[in-house]
């Protein structure tokens, strides 16, 4: 069996080992396991029962990771996306006024449109047409976004009424344990200790639990009966204009957010077409299962940083997600700040792509710069992409190089502009 799996995942071809891939899988899971608790809490605000959304989150993540592992053989973790789940709950449901069942139908249709793009030549043309400067900007922007999330989770920075964000309270036990955990993780990482990110995560968890008041775990058993009212419950109200505006916005988000994430993280870019199809299929499955869309998660970078090159990390993550249904009370013991050191270090690694942006050409660097700063400052990968893609053709037209821009980039910029307008209409 081991020999068969080794051949399937092509360990020798990828110049890797089982130990390295399994460690990458454990790191990927523990870095992304927070979604089991966080996503249902956000979907609860959309009116989806907590137990039902926990089941949907776990099953959708298992399906996405298995497809990525067995069909693509890539170390990409597929879980419900942060940001897009907020769009689902707070924009589509609370602002637009769609029902939860209508929202799930929107996800299914958006996933189908996404899939149609992936099976056409359009997806390859997108990858070929998008300028390298924007691709590198996406990678750096996502890296800063992860770092920003990590700093917030660890209490190193906090919100401020006067300066938006400010330095956190280092006298707080959680902040202090995060800082100590970051130092330990950094030392292990720079010394090239295998499994340093996972060890750092577990160390930070233990330290946090040791110096803070332990709270009793009160998780109740999962109510499978409530899930029957969510599974395959989409309400296709196709005659409503708000429904189709939501479809347009959701399609733009999943299409370009996944494009940016995959092009920035895949160790082997030749696997992009299949990986792109997988996230489209998993988006459809998400709507059927009863959760917001799954995406190629930025947390995949944690396993890749540990040396993951094949689909084994995704397979390990899928298995652990399945076990998590039973071990949910144990997973809850992992404090939210424990992933902060991992996210901060991963973010630093991703920002290395900034050196590949041609800053000598302002028409190339400025759009990339907008992506870099707008992704973390808007807390939205999709919005950051929109600013950069709209600015790129404008900058080229301004210097008379409009012919150097692919027609597809003009189309993408126009669609992003329409998405911003449509989103403004939806909110107001």
KACOR-V330308 format. One record per residue. SS is DSSP state (a for helix, b for strand, c for the rest). OMEGA is omega as a letter, one per 30 degrees, with the letter a starting at -180 (none if undefined). D_LAST is the distance of its C-alpha to the last C-alpha in Angstrom with 1 decimal. Layout:
ss;omega;d_last
SS;OMEGA;D_LAST
SS;OMEGA;D_LAST
//
This chain:
ss;omega;d_last
c;l;57.3
a;l;56.6
a;l;58.3
a;a;56.2
a;l;52.9
a;l;54.2
a;a;54.8
a;a;51.4
a;l;49.5
c;a;51.9
c;a;52.5
c;l;55.4
c;a;53.5
c;l;50.6
c;a;53.2
c;a;52.0
c;l;53.4
a;a;52.5
a;a;52.5
a;a;50.0
a;l;47.7
a;l;47.9
a;l;47.2
a;l;44.2
a;l;43.0
a;l;43.5
a;l;41.6
a;a;38.7
a;a;38.5
a;l;38.7
a;a;36.1
a;a;33.6
c;l;34.7
c;a;32.1
a;l;29.6
a;a;31.6
a;a;30.4
a;a;27.1
a;l;25.4
a;l;26.3
a;l;24.9
a;l;21.5
a;l;21.7
a;l;22.9
c;l;19.5
c;l;18.4
c;l;21.3
c;a;23.9
c;a;27.3
a;a;28.5
a;a;31.9
a;a;30.4
a;l;28.1
a;l;31.1
a;a;33.1
a;l;30.5
a;a;30.0
a;a;33.7
a;l;34.6
a;l;31.9
a;l;33.1
a;a;36.7
a;a;36.1
a;a;34.3
a;l;37.0
a;l;39.8
a;a;38.7
a;a;38.3
a;a;41.7
a;a;43.8
a;a;42.5
a;a;41.2
c;a;43.5
c;a;41.0
c;a;40.3
c;l;36.5
c;a;34.9
b;a;32.2
b;l;30.0
b;a;26.4
c;l;24.4
c;a;22.8
c;l;19.3
a;l;18.8
a;l;19.5
a;l;16.8
a;l;14.4
a;a;15.9
a;a;15.8
a;l;12.8
a;a;10.2
a;a;11.9
a;a;13.4
a;a;11.7
a;a;7.9
c;l;8.5
c;l;11.5
c;l;14.3
c;l;17.7
a;a;19.6
a;l;22.0
a;l;19.5
a;l;18.2
a;l;21.9
a;l;22.4
a;a;19.6
a;a;21.6
a;a;24.8
a;l;23.8
a;l;22.3
a;l;25.6
a;l;27.6
a;l;26.0
a;a;26.6
a;l;30.2
a;l;30.8
a;a;30.1
a;a;32.5
c;l;35.3
c;l;35.2
c;a;36.4
a;a;32.8
a;l;32.6
a;l;35.9
a;l;34.8
a;a;31.7
a;a;33.8
a;a;36.4
a;a;34.1
c;a;31.9
c;l;33.8
a;a;35.6
a;l;34.1
a;l;30.6
a;l;32.1
a;l;33.8
a;l;30.7
a;a;28.9
a;l;31.8
a;a;31.9
a;l;28.2
a;l;28.4
a;l;31.5
a;l;29.9
a;l;27.0
a;l;29.7
a;l;31.5
a;l;28.6
a;l;28.0
a;l;31.7
a;l;32.0
a;a;29.3
a;a;30.9
c;a;34.3
c;a;33.3
c;l;34.6
b;a;31.4
b;a;29.0
b;l;25.8
b;l;26.4
c;a;24.7
c;a;26.4
c;a;26.7
b;l;24.0
b;l;26.8
b;l;30.5
b;a;33.8
c;a;34.2
c;a;37.0
c;l;40.0
c;l;41.9
c;a;39.6
a;a;41.5
a;l;38.7
a;a;38.1
a;l;41.8
a;l;42.4
a;a;39.7
a;l;41.3
a;l;44.8
a;l;43.5
a;l;42.0
a;a;45.4
a;a;47.3
a;l;45.0
a;l;45.3
a;l;49.1
a;a;49.4
a;a;47.2
a;l;48.9
c;l;52.2
c;l;51.2
c;a;51.7
c;a;50.7
c;a;47.9
a;a;47.0
a;l;43.3
a;l;44.1
a;l;46.8
a;l;44.5
a;a;41.8
a;l;44.5
a;l;46.1
a;l;42.9
a;a;42.3
a;a;45.8
a;a;45.8
a;l;42.5
a;a;43.9
a;a;47.2
a;l;46.0
c;l;43.2
c;l;43.5
c;l;43.4
c;a;41.2
c;l;42.3
c;a;40.5
c;a;39.2
c;l;37.8
c;l;38.7
c;a;39.8
c;a;37.2
c;a;36.6
a;a;37.1
a;a;36.8
a;a;33.1
a;l;32.6
c;a;33.9
c;a;30.8
c;a;28.6
c;l;30.8
c;a;30.1
c;a;27.7
c;l;25.0
c;a;23.6
c;l;23.2
c;a;21.0
c;a;21.3
c;a;20.6
c;l;16.9
a;l;14.6
a;l;11.9
a;a;15.2
a;l;16.2
a;l;13.0
a;l;13.5
a;l;17.1
a;a;16.7
a;a;14.7
a;l;17.2
a;l;20.1
a;a;19.4
a;a;19.3
a;a;22.5
a;a;24.3
a;l;24.1
a;l;24.0
a;l;27.2
a;l;28.7
a;a;28.4
a;a;29.7
a;a;32.6
a;a;33.7
a;a;33.7
a;a;35.6
c;l;37.8
c;l;41.4
c;a;42.4
a;l;39.9
a;l;42.0
a;a;40.5
a;a;37.0
a;a;37.0
a;l;38.0
a;l;35.7
a;l;32.8
a;a;33.8
a;a;34.1
a;l;30.6
a;l;29.4
a;a;31.7
a;l;30.7
a;l;27.0
a;a;28.1
a;a;30.3
a;l;27.5
a;l;25.5
a;a;28.8
a;l;29.9
c;l;26.7
c;l;25.1
c;a;22.4
c;l;23.8
b;l;27.0
b;l;27.4
b;a;30.3
c;l;30.0
c;l;30.6
c;l;33.0
a;a;35.3
a;l;36.5
a;l;38.3
a;l;40.6
a;l;41.0
a;l;42.0
c;l;44.6
c;l;46.1
c;a;44.5
c;a;45.0
c;l;45.3
c;a;43.4
a;l;45.3
a;l;42.7
a;l;40.2
a;l;42.9
a;l;43.7
a;l;40.1
a;a;39.8
a;a;42.9
a;l;41.8
a;l;38.5
a;l;40.6
a;a;42.8
a;l;39.9
a;l;39.4
a;a;42.7
a;a;42.5
a;l;39.0
a;l;40.6
a;l;42.4
a;l;39.3
c;l;37.6
c;l;40.4
c;a;39.1
c;a;37.1
a;a;33.7
a;a;35.2
a;a;38.0
a;a;36.0
a;l;35.1
a;l;38.4
a;a;38.0
a;a;34.5
a;a;35.5
a;l;38.6
a;l;36.9
a;l;34.3
a;l;37.3
a;a;38.9
a;a;35.9
a;l;35.7
a;a;39.1
a;a;37.5
a;a;36.6
a;a;40.2
a;l;39.7
c;a;37.1
c;a;38.9
c;l;38.0
c;l;40.6
c;a;38.3
a;l;35.1
a;l;33.5
a;a;33.8
a;a;33.3
a;l;30.2
a;l;27.9
a;l;29.5
a;l;29.0
a;l;25.3
a;a;25.2
a;a;27.5
a;a;25.6
a;l;21.9
a;l;22.6
a;a;23.8
a;l;21.6
a;a;18.3
c;a;20.0
c;l;19.1
a;a;21.8
a;a;19.5
a;l;17.5
a;l;21.0
a;a;22.4
a;a;19.7
a;a;20.7
a;a;24.3
a;l;24.4
a;a;22.6
a;a;24.9
a;l;28.0
a;l;28.5
a;l;27.4
a;a;30.2
a;l;32.7
a;a;32.1
a;a;32.6
c;l;36.0
c;a;37.0
c;a;37.0
a;l;34.4
a;a;37.0
a;a;37.3
c;l;33.8
c;l;33.7
a;l;31.9
a;l;30.2
a;l;28.7
a;l;27.3
a;a;25.8
a;l;24.3
a;l;22.8
a;l;21.3
a;l;19.8
a;l;18.4
a;l;16.8
a;l;15.3
a;l;14.1
a;l;12.3
a;a;10.7
a;l;9.9
a;l;8.6
a;l;6.1
a;a;5.2
a;a;5.6
a;a;3.8
c;none;0.0
//
